[in-house]
Amino acid sequence: MDITPAVLLLASTLAFAAPLVFAAVGELISEKAGVINIELDGMMLSGAFCGVWAALVSGSVTAGFVGAALGGTLVALAHGVLCLVFRAEQVVWGAVGALVGVVLGVLAMLFRGASALPVVLLVVCFAGAGIVGRDLWLTRAANQRERRMLAEFPTIAELLALAVSAGEGAIGALDRVCRLSRGELSSELGACLADARAGANLPTALQGLADRTGLTSLSRFVDGIVVAVERGTPLADVLRAQAQDVRESGRRAVMEEAGRKEIGMMVPVVFLILPVTVLFAIYPGVAFLRLAV
C-alpha cells in the first residue's frame, strides 16, 4: 500500500496549520488581557504582504522575515491605538451597519423602486444603530466587570489579611492570593504583582491597579495599603477594615437598589392593580342599581 499521499496530506496539513496555531495563540493572549481581537487574519495578511515585498525588494529571505514581523507589529499597534484611544470598535460597527443599510437600500431600489432619500436615511439609521449598539454593549460589559470585581473585593481583602496575619509580606500575600483565587480582581492583582516583580515598588504598582480599574472603593483600598506600608501601620488591620467598609458599602448599595425597585413596583400597583380592584369593588353595586331600576 502506497502511503505517500497520506504522508503528503499530513505534511501539508501541518504546514498550513502553523499560521492558524500562531493566530490562536495570539487571540488567547489577547483575550487573557481582556481584549477580543477579531482582526488577527488581517494582521497576518499585512505581515505576509510586507514580508513578500521586503524579500522582493532586498532579495534577502532574512529581510523578508524582518519585514513581515515589522509589518504585523505596526498593524497590531495601529489597531490597538485606534481601539483604545479613538474608540475604533464603534466606528467599525457603524461601518458594518452602514454596509448593511447600503445592501438593503440597493435591494429596495432594485425590487421596490425606492427613491434615493429613503435609502440614504436607511444607511444613516443603520450606521447610527451600529455605533450606539456597540457602545451600549461595551458599557454593559464594563459595568458587569466592575460589579464582578466589587463582589470579589471583600473576599480578596480577607484573604490578603489572613496571609499577612500568618506572617507573609505584602508581595508574598499578593502572590498567594493570586495563586489561590480566580476572577477579575485576582487577574488585576496578578498584573500588579508582575509590575512589582519587574522592578516597580509596591505603592506604584498598586496605584497602577487603582488607575486601571477606576473603582472608588478599590482606590480607597489601595490608598490604605500604601499609607500602611509607608508608615509601618499593621497591614492586616488595615485590610480587615477595608474589607468591612466594602461589605458595608455593598449592603448600602443593595438597600438603595431595593428602594428604587420598591418605587418602580408602585407603577403597576397604582395603574393596573388598583384600578382593577376598584372596578371589582364598584361593579357589583352598579349592576345591582341597574337591576333595581
C-alpha positions in Angstrom: 0.0 0.0 0.0 1.4 3.4 -1.0 1.4 5.7 1.9 3.0 8.6 0.1 -0.3 10.6 -0.4 -1.2 10.2 3.3 2.2 11.5 4.3 2.0 14.4 1.9 -1.5 15.2 3.2 -0.3 15.1 6.8 2.8 17.3 5.9 0.6 19.9 4.1 -1.9 19.9 7.0 0.8 20.6 9.5 2.3 23.3 7.2 -1.0 25.1 6.7 -2.0 24.7 10.4 1.1 26.6 11.6 -0.3 30.1 10.9 -3.6 29.1 12.4 -1.9 28.0 15.6 0.0 31.3 15.8 -3.3 33.2 15.4 -5.0 31.0 18.0 -2.2 31.6 20.5 -2.3 35.4 19.8 -6.0 35.5 20.3 -5.6 33.5 23.6 -3.1 36.0 24.9 -5.3 38.9 23.7 -8.4 37.5 25.5 -6.4 36.9 28.7 -5.6 40.6 28.5 -9.3 41.4 28.3 -9.5 42.3 24.6 -11.4 40.3 22.0 -9.4 40.7 18.7 -11.2 39.6 15.5 -8.7 41.3 13.2 -5.9 38.6 13.6 -6.3 37.4 10.0 -5.9 40.9 8.6 -2.8 41.4 10.7 -1.3 38.2 9.5 -2.1 39.1 5.9 -0.5 42.5 6.4 2.6 40.9 7.8 2.8 38.4 4.9 2.4 41.2 2.3 5.2 43.2 4.0 7.4 40.2 4.2 7.0 39.3 0.5 7.6 43.0 -0.5 10.7 43.2 1.6 12.1 40.0 0.2 11.4 41.1 -3.4 13.0 44.5 -2.9 16.1 43.3 -1.0 16.5 39.8 -2.4 17.1 38.5 1.1 15.0 36.0 3.0 16.1 37.5 6.3 14.9 40.9 5.2 11.5 39.2 4.3 11.2 37.8 7.8 12.1 41.1 9.4 9.6 43.0 7.1 6.8 40.5 8.0 7.4 40.9 11.7 7.6 44.7 11.5 4.5 44.9 9.2 2.4 42.7 11.5 3.6 44.6 14.6 2.8 48.0 13.1 -0.7 46.9 12.0 -1.3 45.5 15.5 0.0 48.7 17.1 -2.3 50.8 14.9 -5.3 48.6 15.8 -4.6 48.9 19.5 -4.2 52.7 19.4 -7.4 53.0 17.3 -9.4 50.7 19.6 -8.1 52.1 23.0 -7.8 55.8 22.1 -10.1 56.6 19.2 -12.9 54.0 20.0 -12.5 52.3 16.7 -14.8 49.4 17.6 -17.8 51.7 17.5 -16.6 53.1 14.1 -16.2 49.6 12.7 -19.6 48.5 13.9 -21.0 51.8 12.4 -19.4 51.0 9.1 -20.8 47.4 9.2 -24.3 48.9 9.9 -23.9 51.3 7.1 -22.9 48.5 4.8 -26.0 46.5 5.8 -28.1 49.6 5.1 -26.5 50.0 1.7 -27.3 46.4 0.8 -30.9 46.7 1.9 -31.2 50.1 0.2 -29.9 48.7 -3.1 -32.3 45.7 -2.9 -35.1 48.1 -2.2 -34.2 50.2 -5.2 -34.0 47.2 -7.4 -37.1 45.3 -6.4 -39.4 48.0 -4.9 -38.3 51.1 -6.9 -37.4 53.1 -3.8 -36.1 56.6 -4.2 -32.6 57.8 -3.0 -33.7 59.7 0.1 -35.2 56.6 1.9 -32.0 54.7 1.1 -29.8 57.4 2.5 -31.9 57.6 5.7 -31.7 53.8 5.9 -27.9 53.8 5.7 -27.7 56.6 8.3 -30.0 54.8 10.7 -28.1 51.5 10.4 -24.8 53.2 10.9 -26.1 55.0 14.0 -27.6 51.8 15.3 -24.3 50.0 14.9 -22.3 52.8 16.7 -24.9 53.1 19.6 -25.4 49.4 19.9 -21.6 48.6 20.2 -21.1 51.5 22.6 -24.0 50.2 24.8 -22.6 46.7 24.6 -19.2 47.8 25.7 -20.6 49.9 28.5 -22.7 47.0 29.7 -19.7 44.7 29.6 -17.6 47.2 31.6 -20.3 47.6 34.2 -20.6 43.9 34.6 -16.9 43.6 35.1 -16.9 46.3 37.7 -19.7 44.5 39.6 -17.8 41.2 39.5 -14.7 43.0 40.9 -16.7 44.6 43.6 -18.3 41.2 44.5 -14.8 39.6 44.7 -13.3 42.5 46.6 -14.2 41.7 50.2 -13.1 38.1 49.9 -9.8 39.1 48.3 -9.2 41.6 51.1 -10.0 39.0 53.8 -7.6 36.5 52.1 -4.9 39.2 52.0 -5.5 40.0 55.7 -5.2 36.3 56.6 -2.0 35.9 54.6 -0.4 39.0 56.2 -1.5 37.8 59.7 0.1 34.5 59.0 3.5 36.2 58.6 3.6 36.8 54.8 4.9 40.0 53.4 2.8 42.2 51.1 4.3 40.7 47.9 4.0 37.2 49.3 0.4 37.8 50.3 -0.4 39.0 46.8 1.3 36.0 45.3 -0.6 33.6 47.5 -4.0 35.2 46.8 -3.3 35.3 43.0 -2.5 31.6 43.1 -5.5 30.5 45.2 -8.2 32.7 43.7 -9.8 33.2 40.3 -11.7 36.2 38.9 -11.4 39.6 37.5 -9.8 41.2 40.6 -7.3 38.4 41.1 -6.2 38.9 37.5 -5.7 42.6 38.1 -3.7 41.7 41.3 -1.6 39.4 39.2 -0.8 42.2 36.8 0.1 44.4 39.8 2.3 41.6 41.2 4.0 41.3 37.8 4.7 45.1 37.8 6.2 44.8 41.4 8.4 41.9 40.4 9.5 43.8 37.2 11.1 46.5 39.4 8.3 48.9 40.3 7.8 49.5 44.1 4.6 48.2 45.6 2.9 51.6 46.1 3.4 52.4 42.4 2.2 49.0 41.3 -0.9 49.3 43.5 -1.6 52.8 42.2 -1.5 51.4 38.7 -4.1 48.9 39.7 -6.4 51.6 41.0 -5.9 53.7 37.8 -6.7 50.7 35.6 -9.9 49.7 37.4 -11.2 53.2 38.2 -13.3 51.9 41.1 -13.6 54.3 44.1 -13.6 51.6 46.7 -10.6 49.9 45.2 -8.8 53.3 45.1 -9.5 53.8 48.9 -8.3 50.2 49.5 -5.0 51.0 47.6 -4.6 54.3 49.4 -5.0 52.5 52.8 -2.4 49.8 51.8 0.1 52.5 50.6 -0.3 54.5 53.8 0.1 51.4 55.9 3.3 50.3 54.0 4.8 53.8 54.1 4.1 54.5 57.8 4.5 51.0 59.2 0.9 50.5 60.3 -0.2 46.9 60.8 -1.3 45.9 57.4 -3.7 43.1 58.5 -5.8 45.5 60.5 -6.0 47.9 57.6 -7.0 45.1 55.2 -9.8 43.9 57.5 -11.1 47.4 58.0 -11.1 47.9 54.2 -12.9 44.6 53.7 -15.6 45.6 56.2 -16.0 49.0 54.6 -16.5 47.3 51.2 -19.1 44.9 52.7 -21.0 47.9 54.3 -21.0 49.8 51.0 -22.2 46.8 49.2 -25.0 46.4 51.7 -26.0 50.0 51.3 -26.0 49.7 47.6 -28.3 46.7 47.8 -30.7 48.6 50.1 -30.7 51.6 47.7 -31.4 49.3 44.8 -34.2 47.7 46.7 -35.6 51.2 47.5 -35.6 52.1 43.8 -37.3 48.8 42.9 -39.9 49.5 45.5 -40.7 52.8 43.9 -40.8 51.1 40.5 -43.3 48.5 41.8 -45.7 51.3 42.6 -46.3 51.9 38.9 -48.1 48.6 38.2 -49.8 48.7 41.6 -51.3 52.2 41.0 -52.0 52.0 37.3 -53.0 48.3 37.0 -53.9 46.5 40.2 -55.6 49.4 42.0 -58.0 50.3 39.1 -58.9 46.6 38.7 -59.5 46.3 42.4 -61.7 49.5 42.4 -63.6 48.1 39.4 -64.3 44.8 41.1 -65.5 46.7 44.2 -67.8 49.1 42.4 -69.2 46.9 39.6 -71.5 44.7 41.9 -73.1 47.9 43.3 -73.6 49.4 39.8 -75.1 46.2 38.5 -77.5 46.0 41.5 -78.6 49.6 40.9 -79.3 48.8 37.2 -81.4 45.8 38.2 -83.3 47.8 40.8 -84.1 50.5 38.2 
